[in-house]
Amino acid sequence: MVDIDKSVESYLDEIDNSYSSKFGISISQFLRHPEQYTDNKEELLPKINSLVSYINDYFDKIMTSLSDEKNRFDSIVESIDTQTKTIMSKIGEYAEKNNIPIIFPNSINVSNNIREDIIIDKYDESIDTLLKKLVESSFYIADVSFSYNNYSIGNWFFSTDKRAYILAFNIPKSPVIDVENARAYLLSLVDNAKMVLSR
């Protein structure tokens, strides 16, 4: 059984109501309990691609209705992407000068009582001064930046003697992110169901 994230329940309900008759079974039940449908895999597997297309079309229509907000949000993220590249270049320059390794891990776990988060809106001279100090005092630097629609969102971890510093860009709240996250989440459930059926 798969527990469905509460934030996508309403989207899944709408897709279930509008497409289950064409799919032949309840999409909600299929994604929650794919293991119960293995006897029907010969019938269901060929329909997976059409379900993926329907989910993408469904979310594309929502994104079209959010076009003004998406343009606003993309403009902000594009600026963050440019500044992320500048900071990455500066970190690389300062790390090379001080012989500090930069790694690109999948994730890092650190105790909250030694962690300090520094969330920024923009890169400027004061951040550059901070970068120099953080790099100089680090044992290593982890680049844990992530992507949104081909834009890079800067996120760096500096491991120092006494504290772990996270430097990251502030991502403004937007329904665009909520919709894109819901799309990605539901598509991941479809992938999971396909994997279960393919065993």
C-alpha positions as CSV (number, residue, x, y, z in Angstrom):
1,M,0.0,0.0,0.0
2,V,1.2,3.5,-0.8
3,D,0.2,6.4,1.5
4,I,-0.8,9.4,-0.6
5,D,0.6,12.8,0.4
6,K,-2.3,15.0,1.6
7,S,-1.2,17.9,-0.6
8,V,-2.0,15.9,-3.7
9,E,-5.3,14.3,-2.6
10,S,-7.5,16.8,-4.4
11,Y,-5.6,16.5,-7.6
12,L,-5.7,12.7,-7.5
13,D,-9.5,12.8,-6.8
14,E,-10.1,15.0,-9.9
15,I,-8.0,12.8,-12.1
16,D,-9.7,9.7,-10.7
17,N,-13.2,11.2,-11.3
18,S,-12.4,12.3,-14.9
19,Y,-10.2,9.5,-16.2
20,S,-10.9,6.2,-14.3
21,S,-13.7,5.2,-16.7
22,K,-11.3,5.3,-19.6
23,F,-8.6,3.6,-17.6
24,G,-10.9,0.8,-16.6
25,I,-10.3,0.9,-12.9
26,S,-10.0,3.5,-10.1
27,I,-6.8,5.3,-10.7
28,S,-6.7,6.3,-7.0
29,Q,-7.0,2.7,-5.9
30,F,-4.5,1.6,-8.5
31,L,-1.8,4.1,-7.3
32,R,-2.5,3.3,-3.7
33,H,-2.5,-0.5,-4.1
34,P,-0.7,-1.5,-7.3
35,E,0.1,-4.9,-5.9
36,Q,-3.6,-5.7,-6.0
37,Y,-3.6,-5.4,-9.8
38,T,-0.8,-7.7,-10.8
39,D,-3.3,-10.2,-12.2
40,N,-4.4,-7.5,-14.7
41,K,-0.9,-6.4,-15.7
42,E,-1.2,-7.5,-19.3
43,E,-4.3,-5.2,-19.7
44,L,-2.9,-2.3,-17.5
45,L,0.7,-2.0,-18.6
46,P,-0.2,-0.8,-22.1
47,K,-2.4,1.9,-20.6
48,I,0.3,3.4,-18.4
49,N,1.6,5.8,-21.1
50,S,-1.9,7.2,-21.7
51,L,-2.3,7.7,-18.0
52,V,1.0,9.6,-17.9
53,S,-0.1,11.7,-20.8
54,Y,-3.4,12.5,-19.2
55,I,-1.7,13.5,-15.9
56,N,0.7,15.8,-17.8
57,D,-2.2,17.3,-19.8
58,Y,-4.2,17.8,-16.6
59,F,-1.3,19.7,-14.9
60,D,-0.5,21.6,-18.1
61,K,-4.0,23.1,-18.1
62,I,-3.6,24.2,-14.5
63,M,-0.2,25.8,-15.3
64,T,-1.9,27.6,-18.3
65,S,-4.4,29.1,-15.8
66,L,-1.4,30.2,-13.7
67,S,0.5,31.8,-16.6
68,D,0.9,35.2,-15.0
69,E,2.1,33.7,-11.7
70,K,4.4,31.3,-13.6
71,N,6.0,34.2,-15.5
72,R,6.5,36.1,-12.2
73,F,8.0,33.1,-10.5
74,D,10.2,32.1,-13.5
75,S,11.6,35.6,-13.5
76,I,12.6,35.3,-9.9
77,V,14.1,31.9,-10.4
78,E,16.0,33.0,-13.5
79,S,17.6,35.7,-11.4
80,I,18.5,33.1,-8.7
81,D,20.0,30.9,-11.3
82,T,22.3,33.7,-12.5
83,Q,23.3,34.5,-9.0
84,T,23.8,30.8,-8.2
85,K,26.3,30.5,-11.0
86,T,28.2,33.5,-9.7
87,I,28.4,32.1,-6.2
88,M,29.4,28.7,-7.5
89,S,32.2,30.4,-9.4
90,K,33.3,32.3,-6.4
91,I,33.2,29.3,-4.1
92,G,35.3,27.4,-6.6
93,E,37.8,30.2,-6.8
94,Y,38.2,30.5,-3.0
95,A,38.2,26.8,-2.4
96,E,41.0,26.3,-5.0
97,K,43.0,29.1,-3.4
98,N,42.6,27.5,0.1
99,N,42.8,23.9,-1.1
100,I,39.3,23.0,0.2
101,P,37.5,20.1,-1.5
102,I,34.1,20.6,-3.0
103,I,31.8,17.5,-3.1
104,F,28.4,16.9,-4.7
105,P,26.6,14.4,-2.4
106,N,23.1,13.1,-2.8
107,S,22.3,14.4,0.7
108,I,23.9,15.4,4.0
109,N,22.6,14.7,7.5
110,V,23.7,17.0,10.3
111,S,22.5,17.5,13.9
112,N,20.3,20.6,14.2
113,N,22.1,21.8,17.3
114,I,25.3,22.5,15.3
115,R,23.5,23.7,12.1
116,E,23.1,27.3,11.1
117,D,21.0,28.2,8.1
118,I,21.7,31.4,6.2
119,I,18.9,32.2,3.7
120,I,19.6,34.9,1.2
121,D,17.6,36.8,-1.4
122,K,20.5,38.1,-3.4
123,Y,24.2,38.0,-3.9
124,D,26.2,41.1,-3.0
125,E,29.5,42.3,-1.6
126,S,28.5,41.3,2.0
127,I,27.7,37.8,0.8
128,D,31.0,37.6,-1.0
129,T,32.8,38.6,2.2
130,L,30.9,35.9,4.0
131,L,31.7,33.3,1.3
132,K,35.5,34.0,1.8
133,K,35.2,33.4,5.5
134,L,33.1,30.3,5.2
135,V,35.4,28.7,2.6
136,E,38.6,29.6,4.6
137,S,37.2,27.9,7.7
138,S,35.7,24.8,6.1
139,F,37.1,21.3,6.0
140,Y,35.0,20.7,2.9
141,I,32.1,22.2,1.0
142,A,29.1,20.3,-0.3
143,D,27.2,21.7,-3.2
144,V,23.6,20.5,-2.7
145,S,22.0,22.9,-5.2
146,F,19.0,21.6,-7.0
147,S,17.2,22.3,-10.3
148,Y,13.8,23.7,-11.2
149,N,12.9,23.7,-14.9
150,N,16.6,23.9,-15.8
151,Y,17.2,26.7,-13.4
152,S,19.8,26.1,-10.6
153,I,18.8,27.0,-7.1
154,G,21.9,27.5,-5.0
155,N,22.3,25.5,-1.8
156,W,25.7,24.9,-0.1
157,F,27.0,23.2,3.0
158,F,30.1,24.4,4.7
159,S,31.6,22.0,7.3
160,T,33.7,23.9,9.9
161,D,35.3,23.0,13.2
162,K,32.3,23.8,15.4
163,R,29.3,24.4,13.2
164,A,27.7,23.4,9.9
165,Y,26.6,26.3,7.8
166,I,24.0,26.1,5.1
167,L,23.9,29.0,2.6
168,A,20.8,28.9,0.4
169,F,18.6,31.1,-1.7
170,N,15.1,31.9,-0.5
171,I,12.5,30.4,-2.8
172,P,9.3,32.5,-2.6
173,K,6.1,30.5,-2.0
174,S,4.1,30.1,-5.2
175,P,1.2,27.9,-6.4
176,V,3.4,27.1,-9.3
177,I,5.7,25.1,-7.0
178,D,2.8,23.3,-5.4
179,V,1.4,22.3,-8.8
180,E,4.7,21.1,-10.2
181,N,5.4,19.1,-7.0
182,A,2.0,17.5,-7.2
183,R,2.7,16.5,-10.8
184,A,6.1,15.1,-10.0
185,Y,4.7,13.2,-7.0
186,L,1.8,11.6,-9.0
187,L,4.1,10.7,-11.9
188,S,6.4,9.0,-9.4
189,L,3.4,7.0,-8.1
190,V,2.7,5.9,-11.7
191,D,6.3,4.8,-12.1
192,N,6.0,2.8,-8.8
193,A,2.8,1.1,-10.0
194,K,4.5,0.3,-13.4
195,M,7.4,-1.2,-11.5
196,V,5.1,-3.3,-9.4
197,L,3.2,-4.6,-12.4
198,S,6.4,-5.3,-14.3
199,R,7.8,-7.7,-11.7
